[in-house]
Amino acid sequence: MFLRRGFSETKDKVAVGKIKVEEAAKKTAQKSKTILTDIERWQKGVASTDVFGVPIEVTVQRQQYGKPVPHILVKCADYLVLSGLNSQFLFKAEGDKKVIQHLVSMYNQDPNASLPEGVNPFDVAALAKYYLASLPEPLTTFELYDEIKGARSSIHAMRNTLKKLSNVNFMTLEYVTALLLRVSQKSLLNKMDARSLAMEMAPVIMWQKERKPEFYRQYWNHASRSSSKNMEPATPHGEWDMLADESEEMDASSAIPLDDGMPIDFGAIEVVQCLMEQHNAIFTDANETVWR
């Protein structure tokens, strides 16, 4: 009887051990799969938590937020409406390199993070611009570039054309232009009317494939290009290599210029201006964004 009990206990222990091994194997396999996915993302230039340089649909899909708008834009907009509308030359004034570095890194590590207390409105506005500029495709999409540009003189045509956008692109475009409209309504104080805002924001909202806004890359490579004529050509950089301190000559707190030197796309400027000035009439199918 004792032998039988011993064999039974041993059998049970073996069974339990087998189950634990199988569970451990499943966890290891899942972990390996996750690691592989992260490696693949890094090979493509982004990490599994990144928001900068990532398709907007991916960011919205994995965030813990109900509104189909990137959380980083919501945080920036809420802060600016509360604390930055009266700031002169908002969205035109340059951001601070050191602060932008910190904010970009923070949101790439935690897409649901909140803005630090005491952050400057100009840095928040610049952060929003950099996020839009980092998208692989503009909010208006490459496919609809010509059609949207051609519809800028008709509210009806613009409304129908924008309906062809995905829900995420449409709602984010509505959200961003609602914020710009709110800023323009304080133009007597902040010196930024609808036209001025459109000139600043059009390059990061609507562009063609060959005219992606890459002013940040030009800026960060400037010192290394001009430091020596005998230097070897720089190797290609990722979209957000601008965050690395590539030059010791550059002050860590220097300002970031937001001008890429590209020819001005007046058609895109007129589109963005139209989306602000005729916002409520164009975005009738969206839940209008309202800040109290």
Salt bridges, closest charged atoms under 4 A:
GLU147 OE2 - LYS164 NZ 2.40
GLU174 OE2 - HIS279 NE2 3.35
GLU200 OE1 - LYS129 NZ 3.40
GLU214 OE2 - ARG217 NH2 3.23
ASP241 OD2 - HIS237 ND1 3.25
ASP245 OD1 - LYS97 NZ 3.54
GLU246 OE2 - HIS237 ND1 3.94
ASP265 OD1 - LYS149 NZ 3.40
GLU270 OE1 - ARG152 NE 2.51
ASP285 OD2 - LYS163 NZ 3.34
